[in-house]
Amino acid sequence: MIMSNPRSSQHPAPKGFSLVEMLTVIAIIGILGVLAANSMSGLLGTYDLSSAGQAVMDELSLARQMAITENRVVEFQIYKLKTGTLDSPEYCAMALVKSEPLPDGSGSRKVFLRKVSFLPTRVIFDSSATFSSLLLGQADEANPLPFASTVPAGDAPTALQGQPSLSFRFRPDGSLDLEASDAAAADPATRRRHWTLTLRGYRSTPESGSSLPAKNFITITLDPLTGKAVVFQP
């Protein structure tokens, strides 16, 4: 009489995964990986945007402080550049500049108070006039500030020379040389003007013709009478 092995009946040999099961597991892992990557990308984008907003606020605060403490005009310059992370030139860098007289008294030269500061990777100033009125400039042709020009050679870093720039100035009393009122406003109560600078991700563009900003953005408003800045981040 042939006796069956009790071990083989109680503990059947383990079965392997089928090809369909393996492919299903691989597909699930791939989907989870894509979701995790998108989530991480969004978090990094938000972090970069917050860092950019803080950097701009720090530069504005320093410019105002130096203008007051040193009793001089301090110029805030914004540069339009094409960096390695951008496909086209965008306003993405800034610096503080002051004028110093030449030793021979023949004129003055621009002196950079510190190194040029670049916004975090793929964060830019939104060039739309709707969201960044500061980049549009003033309508007064006799006083076209912020002053748009190209960076001259000589005193500027080589990477900036010949590049488009915008600039405005902090006076020794802390105010800005920007229009403080909007003559076109019908209501005198709303004529006081505040200038805006909006930061957004390079790819995070609003829909064409939309009156809404990009999905993720930071707006900084400047009061020309006091020179103080306020940041808004939804």
C-alpha positions in Angstrom: 0.0 0.0 0.0 1.4 3.4 -1.0 1.3 5.9 1.8 1.1 9.6 0.8 3.6 12.0 2.3 1.8 14.0 5.0 4.1 16.9 4.6 3.4 17.3 0.9 -0.4 17.4 1.5 -0.2 19.8 4.4 2.3 22.2 2.9 1.9 22.3 -0.9 4.9 23.7 -2.9 4.8 27.5 -3.2 3.5 28.8 -6.5 5.3 31.6 -8.5 3.9 34.8 -9.8 2.2 34.7 -13.2 3.3 37.2 -15.9 0.0 39.0 -15.6 0.5 39.5 -11.9 4.0 40.8 -12.3 2.9 43.3 -15.0 0.0 44.5 -12.8 2.4 45.1 -9.9 4.9 46.9 -12.1 2.1 49.1 -13.5 0.9 50.0 -10.0 4.4 51.0 -9.0 4.8 53.1 -12.1 1.5 55.0 -11.4 2.5 55.6 -7.8 5.9 56.8 -8.9 4.4 59.3 -11.3 2.0 60.6 -8.6 4.9 61.0 -6.1 7.0 62.8 -8.7 4.3 65.2 -9.5 3.6 65.9 -5.8 7.3 66.4 -5.1 7.6 68.7 -8.1 4.7 70.8 -6.8 6.2 71.0 -3.4 9.6 72.1 -4.7 7.9 74.7 -7.0 6.1 76.2 -4.0 9.2 76.2 -1.9 11.2 77.9 -4.7 8.5 80.5 -5.1 8.4 81.3 -1.4 12.2 81.6 -1.4 12.0 84.0 -4.3 9.4 86.1 -2.6 11.5 86.3 0.5 14.7 87.2 -1.5 12.9 90.1 -3.3 11.5 91.4 0.0 15.0 91.2 1.6 16.5 93.1 -1.3 13.8 95.8 -1.2 14.2 96.2 2.5 18.0 96.5 2.3 17.8 99.1 -0.5 15.4 101.2 1.6 17.5 100.8 4.7 20.8 101.7 3.0 19.1 104.8 1.3 18.0 106.1 4.8 21.1 105.2 6.8 23.6 106.4 4.2 21.5 109.4 3.2 21.9 108.5 -0.5 19.9 107.3 -3.5 20.0 103.5 -3.9 18.9 102.1 -7.2 17.0 98.8 -7.5 17.7 97.1 -10.8 15.9 94.2 -12.4 17.4 92.3 -15.3 15.9 90.4 -18.2 18.2 87.4 -18.9 18.2 83.9 -20.5 19.7 81.5 -18.0 20.4 77.8 -18.4 16.9 76.9 -17.0 14.9 79.3 -19.2 14.1 78.9 -22.9 13.7 82.6 -23.4 14.8 85.9 -21.7 12.8 86.7 -18.6 13.1 89.2 -15.7 14.8 86.9 -13.2 17.7 88.8 -11.5 18.2 91.9 -9.4 20.8 94.0 -7.8 21.4 97.2 -5.7 23.4 100.0 -7.2 24.6 103.4 -6.1 26.5 106.2 -7.9 29.9 107.2 -6.8 31.8 110.2 -8.1 34.9 109.6 -10.1 38.2 110.6 -8.4 38.9 113.3 -11.0 35.5 114.8 -10.6 34.6 114.2 -14.3 31.4 112.3 -13.5 30.2 109.3 -11.6 30.1 105.5 -11.9 27.7 102.8 -10.9 28.8 100.7 -7.9 27.1 97.4 -7.2 26.5 97.2 -3.5 26.5 93.4 -3.5 26.5 90.5 -6.0 23.7 90.2 -8.5 20.9 88.0 -7.0 19.1 85.5 -9.2 15.7 84.2 -8.5 15.5 80.4 -7.7 15.5 78.0 -10.6 12.6 78.6 -13.0 11.0 81.4 -11.0 10.5 84.7 -12.8 8.9 88.1 -12.5 5.6 88.0 -14.3 6.0 90.5 -17.1 2.2 91.0 -17.6 1.2 94.6 -17.0 -1.9 93.3 -15.2 0.1 91.6 -12.5 3.4 93.5 -12.5 2.7 97.2 -13.0 6.3 98.0 -12.0 7.5 96.3 -15.2 5.2 98.4 -17.4 6.5 101.8 -16.3 4.8 105.1 -16.0 2.8 106.8 -18.7 4.5 110.1 -18.2 7.0 110.4 -21.0 8.8 113.2 -19.2 9.3 110.9 -16.2 9.4 107.3 -17.7 10.1 105.4 -14.5 10.9 102.6 -13.8 13.7 103.5 -16.2 14.1 101.0 -19.0 17.5 100.6 -20.5 20.3 98.2 -21.4 23.0 97.6 -18.9 26.1 99.6 -20.0 29.5 98.0 -20.2 32.2 98.8 -17.7 30.9 98.8 -14.2 28.4 96.0 -14.6 29.3 92.3 -14.5 30.0 90.8 -17.9 26.9 88.6 -17.9 24.7 91.7 -17.6 26.3 94.0 -20.0 24.0 94.8 -23.0 21.0 93.1 -21.3 17.6 94.8 -20.8 17.0 96.2 -17.4 14.5 98.2 -15.4 15.3 100.4 -12.4 13.7 102.6 -9.8 15.3 104.4 -6.9 14.9 104.7 -3.1 15.4 108.3 -1.9 17.2 109.2 1.4 13.9 109.6 3.1 12.9 106.0 2.1 10.4 107.0 -0.6 10.5 105.9 -4.2 10.9 108.0 -7.3 7.7 106.5 -8.7 4.3 108.1 -9.3 2.4 108.2 -6.1 -1.0 108.9 -7.6 -3.1 107.7 -10.6 -4.4 110.8 -12.4 -6.8 108.6 -14.4 -8.7 107.5 -11.3 -12.1 109.2 -11.2 -12.4 108.8 -7.4 -9.8 110.9 -5.5 -9.9 108.3 -2.7 -8.5 105.7 -5.0 -5.8 107.9 -6.7 -3.0 106.8 -4.4 -1.0 104.3 -6.4 0.7 101.1 -5.3 3.1 99.4 -7.6 3.1 95.6 -8.0 5.6 92.9 -8.8 4.4 89.3 -9.3 6.5 86.2 -9.1 5.5 82.9 -10.7 6.9 79.7 -12.0 8.3 79.9 -15.5 5.9 77.3 -16.8 3.0 78.4 -14.7 1.5 80.9 -17.1 -2.1 82.2 -16.9 -4.4 81.4 -19.8 -4.2 83.8 -22.7 -6.4 86.9 -22.1 -7.2 85.7 -18.6 -7.6 88.4 -15.8 -6.5 85.8 -13.3 -2.8 85.2 -12.3 -1.0 81.9 -12.6 -2.2 79.1 -10.3 0.7 79.6 -7.9 2.1 83.1 -7.5 3.3 85.8 -5.1 2.6 89.5 -5.5 4.6 92.3 -3.8 3.1 95.8 -3.6 5.2 98.9 -3.1 4.0 102.1 -1.6 5.9 104.9 -3.4 5.4 107.4 -0.6 7.0 105.2 2.1 9.0 102.8 0.0 7.6 99.9 2.1 6.7 96.6 0.5 4.0 94.1 1.4 3.9 90.5 0.2 0.7 88.5 -0.7 0.8 84.8 -1.3 -2.5 82.9 -1.6 
